[in-house]
């Protein structure tokens, strides 16, 4: 009987681990999508030769 309980416990642990890994994988994919969107947004900003040249530090 203890063998059956240990087997069930092992199966539950493996299932929980698989779920946790899937959630982690989805989180990483969402972060990668957010990073890609940010990179795209930054890359689409027009470049200006005078942008950032004069900085008002007294403000």
VOLO-538368 format. One record per residue: residue in three letters; x, y, z of N, C-alpha, C, CB in turn; chain. Coordinates in steps of 0.2 Angstrom, whole numbers, plus 5000, padded with zeros to 4 digits. Glycine has a CB too. Example, Ala and Ser with C-alpha at 12.3 -4.5 7.8 and 13.67 -1.06 7.14 Angstrom:
<recs>
<Ala <5066 4972 5039> <5062 4978 5039> <5066 4984 5039> <5057 4978 5045> A>
<Ser <5064 4989 5035> <5068 4995 5036> <5064 5000 5039> <5070 4997 5029> A>
</recs>
This chain:
<recs>
<Unk <5004 4994 5000> <5000 5000 5000> <5004 5006 5000> <4995 5000 5006> A>
<Unk <5010 5006 5004> <5014 5012 5004> <5017 5013 4997> <5020 5011 5009> A>
<Unk <5018 5008 4993> <5021 5009 4986> <5016 5012 4982> <5023 5002 4983> A>
<Unk <5010 5011 4982> <5005 5014 4978> <5004 5022 4980> <4998 5011 4979> A>
<Unk <5005 5023 4987> <5004 5030 4989> <5011 5034 4987> <5004 5030 4997> A>
<Unk <5016 5031 4987> <5022 5034 4985> <5022 5035 4977> <5029 5030 4986> A>
<Unk <5019 5030 4973> <5019 5031 4966> <5014 5037 4965> <5016 5025 4963> A>
<Unk <5008 5037 4968> <5004 5043 4967> <5007 5049 4969> <4997 5042 4971> A>
<Unk <5011 5050 4974> <5014 5056 4976> <5019 5058 4971> <5017 5055 4983> A>
<Unk <5023 5053 4968> <5028 5055 4963> <5024 5057 4957> <5032 5048 4962> A>
<Unk <5019 5054 4955> <5015 5057 4949> <5012 5064 4950> <5009 5052 4948> A>
<Unk <5010 5065 4956> <5007 5072 4958> <5013 5077 4958> <5004 5072 4965> A>
<Unk <5019 5075 4960> <5025 5079 4960> <5027 5081 4953> <5030 5076 4964> A>
<Unk <5027 5076 4949> <5029 5077 4942> <5024 5081 4938> <5029 5070 4938> A>
<Unk <5017 5080 4940> <5012 5084 4936> <5013 5092 4938> <5005 5082 4938> A>
<Unk <5014 5093 4945> <5015 5100 4947> <5021 5103 4944> <5016 5100 4955> A>
<Unk <5027 5099 4944> <5033 5101 4940> <5032 5103 4933> <5038 5096 4941> A>
<Unk <5028 5099 4930> <5026 5100 4923> <5022 5107 4922> <5023 5094 4919> A>
<Unk <5017 5108 4926> <5013 5114 4926> <5018 5120 4928> <5008 5113 4931> A>
<Unk <5022 5119 4933> <5026 5125 4934> <5031 5127 4929> <5030 5123 4941> A>
<Unk <5034 5122 4925> <5038 5123 4920> <5034 5126 4914> <5041 5117 4917> A>
<Unk <5028 5124 4913> <5024 5127 4907> <5022 5134 4909> <5018 5123 4906> A>
<Unk <5021 5136 4915> <5019 5143 4917> <5026 5147 4916> <5017 5143 4924> A>
<Unk <5031 5144 4918> <5038 5148 4917> <5039 5149 4910> <5043 5144 4921> A>
<Unk <5038 5144 4906> <5039 5145 4899> <5035 5150 4896> <5038 5138 4895> A>
<Unk <5028 5150 4898> <5024 5155 4895> <5026 5162 4897> <5017 5154 4897> A>
<Unk <5028 5163 4903> <5031 5169 4906> <5037 5172 4902> <5033 5169 4914> A>
<Unk <5041 5167 4901> <5047 5169 4897> <5045 5171 4890> <5052 5163 4896> A>
<Unk <5041 5168 4887> <5038 5170 4880> <5035 5177 4880> <5033 5164 4877> A>
<Unk <5031 5178 4885> <5028 5185 4886> <5033 5190 4886> <5023 5185 4891> A>
<Unk <5038 5189 4890> <5044 5194 4891> <5047 5195 4885> <5048 5191 4897> A>
<Unk <5049 5189 4881> <5052 5190 4875> <5048 5194 4870> <5053 5183 4872> A>
<Unk <5041 5193 4870> <5037 5197 4866> <5037 5204 4868> <5030 5194 4866> A>
<Unk <5037 5206 4874> <5037 5213 4877> <5044 5216 4875> <5036 5213 4884> A>
<Unk <5049 5212 4875> <5056 5215 4874> <5056 5216 4866> <5061 5210 4876> A>
<Unk <5053 5212 4862> <5053 5213 4855> <5049 5219 4853> <5051 5207 4851> A>
<Unk <5044 5220 4856> <5039 5226 4855> <5043 5232 4857> <5033 5225 4859> A>
<Unk <5047 5232 4862> <5050 5238 4865> <5056 5240 4860> <5053 5237 4872> A>
<Unk <5059 5234 4857> <5065 5235 4853> <5062 5238 4846> <5069 5229 4851> A>
<Unk <5056 5236 4844> <5053 5238 4838> <5051 5246 4839> <5047 5234 4836> A>
<Unk <5049 5247 4845> <5047 5254 4846> <5053 5259 4846> <5043 5255 4852> A>
<Unk <5058 5257 4849> <5064 5261 4849> <5067 5262 4842> <5069 5258 4854> A>
<Unk <5067 5256 4839> <5070 5256 4832> <5066 5261 4827> <5070 5249 4829> A>
<Unk <5060 5262 4828> <5056 5266 4824> <5056 5273 4825> <5048 5263 4824> A>
<Unk <5059 5275 4831> <5060 5282 4832> <5064 5286 4827> <5062 5283 4840> A>
<Unk <5062 5291 4824> <5066 5295 4820> <5072 5297 4823> <5062 5300 4816> A>
<Unk <5078 5297 4819> <5084 5299 4822> <5085 5307 4820> <5090 5295 4819> A>
<Unk <5087 5311 4825> <5088 5318 4824> <5095 5320 4825> <5083 5322 4828> A>
<Unk <5098 5324 4821> <5105 5326 4822> <5106 5331 4828> <5108 5329 4816> A>
<Unk <5100 5334 4830> <5101 5339 4835> <5097 5336 4842> <5097 5345 4833> A>
<Unk <5094 5331 4842> <5091 5328 4847> <5096 5326 4853> <5086 5322 4846> A>
<Unk <5095 5329 4859> <5100 5327 4864> <5106 5331 4864> <5101 5320 4864> A>
<Unk <5107 5336 4859> <5114 5339 4859> <5114 5345 4865> <5114 5343 4852> A>
<Unk <5108 5348 4865> <5108 5354 4870> <5104 5351 4876> <5105 5360 4868> A>
<Unk <5107 5351 4882> <5104 5348 4888> <5103 5354 4893> <5107 5342 4891> A>
<Unk <5097 5355 4895> <5096 5361 4900> <5097 5357 4907> <5090 5364 4899> A>
<Unk <5102 5358 4911> <5103 5355 4917> <5101 5360 4923> <5111 5353 4918> A>
<Unk <5099 5366 4921> <5096 5371 4927> <5089 5370 4928> <5098 5378 4925> A>
<Unk <5086 5366 4924> <5078 5365 4925> <5077 5361 4931> <5075 5362 4919> A>
</recs>
